[in-house]
Amino acid sequence: MRAFRQGHEEARLPEDFRLDDLRAKQTIFPPSVDPQKVDAFLTTRTVAEALLLKAMQPFPFDLLVLAGFMRNLTPYFIDR
């Protein structure tokens, strides 16, 4: 996330990014959390997850096991 903040001009959101949709589906944060923080988290995480999805494209698979992957995945990644 720090790298995104420092070079966010270069980061690109995917064309299918819909913040309202992700906000409605996310269960990482309770409703009491500042919406701007949630939006920033979802936006930066989506940029990283889109890059991960792009790197995974050449490898057809039926099952993805994230053993030891200590990161909360957003609805953007899960939906894809």
C-alpha positions as CSV (number, residue, x, y, z in Angstrom):
1,M,0.0,0.0,0.0
2,R,2.9,2.4,0.7
3,A,4.2,1.8,-2.8
4,F,0.8,2.7,-4.2
5,R,0.6,5.9,-2.2
6,Q,4.1,6.9,-3.4
7,G,3.5,6.2,-7.0
8,H,-0.3,6.2,-7.3
9,E,-0.1,8.3,-10.5
10,E,1.2,5.1,-12.3
11,A,-1.3,2.8,-10.7
12,R,-4.3,2.1,-12.9
13,L,-7.7,0.8,-11.8
14,P,-9.1,-2.0,-13.9
15,E,-11.8,-1.1,-16.3
16,D,-14.3,-3.3,-14.5
17,F,-13.7,-1.6,-11.1
18,R,-16.9,-0.5,-9.5
19,L,-16.4,1.1,-6.1
20,D,-20.1,1.1,-5.1
21,D,-20.3,-2.6,-5.9
22,L,-17.3,-3.4,-3.8
23,R,-18.4,-1.2,-0.9
24,A,-21.8,-3.1,-0.8
25,K,-20.1,-6.5,-0.9
26,Q,-17.2,-5.9,1.5
27,T,-17.3,-7.5,4.9
28,I,-13.8,-6.6,6.0
29,F,-14.8,-3.4,7.8
30,P,-17.8,-2.8,10.1
31,P,-20.2,0.0,9.1
32,S,-18.6,2.3,11.8
33,V,-15.3,2.6,9.9
34,D,-14.7,5.9,8.1
35,P,-16.0,5.4,4.5
36,Q,-13.0,7.2,3.1
37,K,-10.7,4.7,4.7
38,V,-12.8,1.8,3.3
39,D,-12.7,3.4,-0.2
40,A,-8.9,3.9,0.0
41,F,-8.4,0.3,1.1
42,L,-10.7,-1.1,-1.6
43,T,-9.1,1.0,-4.3
44,T,-5.5,0.3,-3.5
45,R,-6.2,-3.4,-2.9
46,T,-8.0,-3.7,-6.2
47,V,-5.0,-2.3,-8.0
48,A,-2.8,-5.0,-6.4
49,E,-5.3,-7.7,-6.9
50,A,-5.8,-6.9,-10.6
51,L,-2.0,-7.3,-11.1
52,L,-2.2,-10.6,-9.3
53,L,-5.1,-11.8,-11.5
54,K,-3.2,-10.7,-14.6
55,A,-0.1,-12.7,-13.5
56,M,-2.4,-15.8,-12.9
57,Q,-4.1,-15.6,-16.4
58,P,-1.5,-17.9,-18.2
59,F,-2.2,-20.7,-15.7
60,P,-5.5,-22.4,-16.2
61,F,-6.7,-24.0,-13.0
62,D,-9.9,-25.2,-11.3
63,L,-8.8,-24.6,-7.7
64,L,-6.8,-21.9,-6.0
65,V,-5.4,-22.7,-2.6
66,L,-4.1,-19.7,-0.7
67,A,-2.3,-21.6,2.0
68,G,-0.1,-19.2,4.0
69,F,-1.5,-16.2,2.0
70,M,-2.0,-13.9,5.0
71,R,-4.1,-11.2,3.3
72,N,-7.7,-10.3,3.1
73,L,-9.0,-10.5,-0.4
74,T,-11.6,-8.0,-1.6
75,P,-14.8,-8.9,-3.4
76,Y,-13.0,-7.7,-6.6
77,F,-10.6,-10.7,-6.5
78,I,-13.2,-13.2,-5.2
79,D,-15.7,-12.3,-7.9
80,R,-13.1,-13.0,-10.6
